[in-house]
Amino acid sequence: MAKAKTDGAADTEQGAAAGAAARVESVDSTLGYEQARDELIEVVRSLEAGGTTLEESLALWERGEALAKVCRRWLDGARARLDAALAESPDGPEAERA
């Protein structure tokens, strides 16, 4: 009987892990920087507060990683735009070298 409970628990954990993976993959790539950042802050707070199961903690961690990637893409894009604007600007870094 204990074996059945153990198998059921394993199935439940595998289901939770699959659900967590689906949630991570579902991070919307069109999510705005501020939205991703704010959700990431909440994820970090939840992890720091504790009181979650291992599966919940792993799902939160994975969600946080996905949100951090969204934020990084926005920041990298912003840096590229700034660099391009500065390169075109008559007062940009190229003008200072001349």
C-alpha positions in Angstrom: 0.0 0.0 0.0 2.8 2.4 0.8 4.3 1.6 -2.6 1.1 2.9 -4.3 1.3 6.1 -2.3 4.9 6.6 -3.2 4.1 6.0 -6.9 1.2 8.4 -6.7 3.4 11.0 -5.0 6.1 10.6 -7.7 3.4 11.0 -10.4 2.2 14.2 -8.7 5.7 15.6 -8.4 6.3 14.8 -12.1 3.1 16.5 -13.0 4.0 19.5 -11.0 7.4 19.6 -12.6 5.9 19.4 -16.1 3.5 22.2 -15.2 6.3 24.3 -14.0 8.2 23.8 -17.2 5.2 24.8 -19.2 4.8 28.0 -17.1 8.4 28.9 -17.7 8.1 28.3 -21.4 5.0 30.4 -21.5 6.8 33.6 -20.4 5.6 36.0 -23.0 8.4 37.3 -25.1 6.4 40.5 -25.6 6.2 41.1 -21.9 7.4 44.6 -21.1 10.5 45.2 -19.1 8.7 46.8 -16.2 6.2 43.9 -16.1 8.9 41.3 -16.1 11.0 43.1 -13.5 8.0 43.5 -11.2 7.1 39.9 -11.5 10.7 38.9 -10.9 10.7 41.0 -7.7 7.7 39.1 -6.5 9.3 35.7 -7.4 12.4 36.7 -5.4 10.2 37.8 -2.4 8.4 34.5 -2.5 11.6 32.5 -2.6 13.1 34.6 0.3 10.0 34.2 2.4 10.2 30.4 2.2 7.3 28.2 3.2 7.0 26.6 -0.2 7.5 23.0 -1.2 10.6 22.0 -3.2 8.5 21.7 -6.4 7.0 25.2 -5.8 10.5 26.6 -5.1 11.9 25.1 -8.3 9.0 26.4 -10.3 9.5 29.9 -8.8 13.2 29.7 -9.6 12.6 28.6 -13.2 10.1 31.4 -13.6 12.6 33.9 -12.2 15.3 32.7 -14.6 12.9 33.1 -17.6 11.8 36.6 -16.4 15.5 37.6 -15.9 16.1 36.6 -19.5 13.3 38.8 -20.7 14.7 41.7 -18.7 18.2 41.0 -20.1 16.9 41.1 -23.6 15.2 44.5 -23.0 18.3 45.9 -21.4 20.6 44.6 -24.2 18.2 46.1 -26.7 18.2 49.4 -24.9 22.0 49.5 -24.8 22.2 48.8 -28.5 19.8 51.6 -29.3 21.7 54.0 -27.1 25.0 53.0 -28.6 23.6 53.5 -32.1 22.1 56.9 -31.2 25.4 58.0 -29.7 27.3 56.9 -32.7 25.0 58.9 -35.0 25.0 62.0 -32.7 27.3 64.9 -33.7 28.0 65.2 -29.9 28.6 61.5 -29.5 31.8 59.7 -28.6 33.1 59.9 -32.1 32.9 63.7 -32.1 34.9 63.8 -28.8 37.8 61.8 -30.4 38.0 64.2 -33.4 
